[in-house]
Structure formats: structure tokens, C-alpha cells
Amino acid sequence: RIYSVCGSTLLGYIGIDTIIEQMRKKTMKTGFDFNIMVVGHSGLGKSTLVNTLFKSQVSRKSAGWSRDEKIPKTVEIKSVSHVIEEGGVKMKLTIIDTPGFGDQINNNNCWEPIEKYINEQYEKFLKEEVNIARKKRIPDTRVHCCLYFISPTGHSLRQLDIEFMKHLSRVVNLIPVIAKSDTLTPDEKTDFKQRVRKELEICGIEFYPQKEFDEDTEDKSDNDKIREAMPFAVVGSDKEYQVNSKRVLGRKSPWGVVEVENPNHCEFSLLRDFLIRSHLQDLKEVTHNIHYETYRAKRLNDNGGVAPPPVWTNMALCAVPVCQLLSTHAQTGTTNISEFSVYHDSIWFHTFDSNL
């Protein structure tokens, strides 16, 4: 074997290639988080699809609103977490549901509680990051992916669909799907998908994976195929039926069984492969490097370049960088310095001055 670096030949084996195995072992030990949000009005099969994706009862089931049950007056945010394991790899999966979305007579600004929730998770992560004694592993509650369920009307997007996706595509990885696509004929499905893509393009709505995030030609080639197939027309089911002497997940109708994992029947398998088998890590990285960093930069800019103060117990203290503290002290002479500490090669003074 020949080993080379920068065009030079190495004299022997070093072991750099074992880094992949080291990373695998570490991931096997620690596991990882994946947080997925589902949005759409009731009755579109959101919980069923998520349970089908992960082949387990990971999402609360809701069969719409019963006669005796009141529809929530506002959008609610409900999350449920499970640790699932496959091949020795543990994943803490959190499903965030949004009951009440789109179910009102007046749905004006009903996306605001959802956008607020997403930003609150960024804020929570940011505050953990700037803590002086921060945790070795910061709990990650940030939303890595938002599945938006489009009603299979066969006509066009509702104004609510457009407004929601326009606002949320800026803060989260948005993946639109056409729910219960077995209610459309193959021709209707093809036409509807094309119409939805055209409307999203006209409205300037970018869904994941965005073109500007393609890292190289291979990425672009793979992602172009995905973008051309979106929005995925899907069917979910947790019921099995006998088809050609095989047990398959499907939805039974008078004219036969719609097989969930049959690519000739729907695009569920494309969505699953994309979401879990090829782009799961990229969803997490785009969340951290793009959406979270955008939020973080805006927060620091709004705060004059200062990180949000760490959480203190029973003390009205705040932390400010030395340069700002000394500048304020030089101008007013009123700063009450109580102590200082060194954190990440920067000196921080803790002050009682609430004006900073």
C-alpha cells in the first residue's frame, strides 16, 4: 500500500482512517437526538405517518375531534419523546405535534405559536452555550425538521399553506408532503405535485434541501433528484394486510390495498429514505450551522454583540465583556464591579449594574 500526503509518500501506516471507527463507537455510546415537528390540520394522518416512518407507536394518535371534545381556541404545542434503538445505535426521538393548527374559522397568524416555539428552542440552546459552567453535552431540543402536511385537494395550495411555509421556511428545515395521496388518481397526483412546486417557486418559498446548501456536484446531483420529486405524495398506515402471500403495511379500499412501502403506489419509501437513511445528519447540521447560527447572530446583534447573560440563582447579576464594561465605566464611573472570571480565554466581570 502507498500512503501519501500533499503529494508526498508516507513511509508507513499512521492510522488516520480509524477516526471513522472512533466516531462510530462514540456515537454508539452516547446516542443522538432527533426532533421532528408535524404540522397540518386534523385528519391528515400526521401521527399515523410518523408511526409508520419509525415502525413504532412514537406519536400520539388523534382521530380528529369528538363531538364532546372542544377544538382548541389556539394552536397547542405537544411533544413526546422516546428512545429507540436499532443495531446498537440509540436515538432519542422527539415528536412535536401542533393540534389546533388550521382548525379554526379564523386562522390568521396561527403559525406564530409554532414559530415562537422553534425560536424558544434556539434561545434555550444559546443560553446553555454561554453559561460559564456549561454542560459537557448540551441537551438539543431544537427542531431539526418540520413535516408540513398538504391537504390532497388536487387543486392548489390554500392561503394558509403559503403563509405558513413562507414564515417557517426561514427558521427550520421545511419538508412539504401531500397527505393521504391515495385519494388522488396517478394523473391528479402528478399534476398536483407540479402545481404545488410552481406555487412555492412563485411565492419564493424554499424547502429543504435548499440549493445554496449543496456542498459539491455530487450533493447537487443527489439533491436535484429529491427536489424534483417533492413534495412527496405519501400514505401512512400501521395495519398489515396479506398481498401475494406477503404481509404488507397498507390501506384497504374496495378496489384493493394501497401498499405503503411500494414505490408504485406512493412515495412513502422515498420520504423515509430521504429523511432517515440519507439526510438525517445533514438535517441536524443545517439546523445547527444555518438556522441556529442565523438566530444566534441576530440575538447577539440585537444585544449589541453581547451574549445573553448566564442563568444565575437568586442574584440579579449579568455578564458583560471587558471592553464594554470598561467603556461604560470610563463614561459614567457608576459601574459596581463585584468579581471577575476567565471563560474561554476571555475575561468577564460580573456586575450589579442593571443598565448594562
Beta strands, then each sheet from edge to edge (+ up, - down):
strand 1: 3-5
strand 2: 8-10
strand 3: 32-39
strand 4: 78-86
strand 5: 89-97
strand 6: 145-150
strand 7: 174-178
strand 8: 232-233
strand 9: 240-243
strand 10: 246-253
strand 11: 256-259
strand 12: 318-321
strand 13: 337-343
strand 14: 346-351
sheet 1: 1+ 2-
sheet 2: 4+ 5- 3- 6- 7- 8-
sheet 3: 9+ 10- 11+
sheet 4: 12+ 14- 13+
end
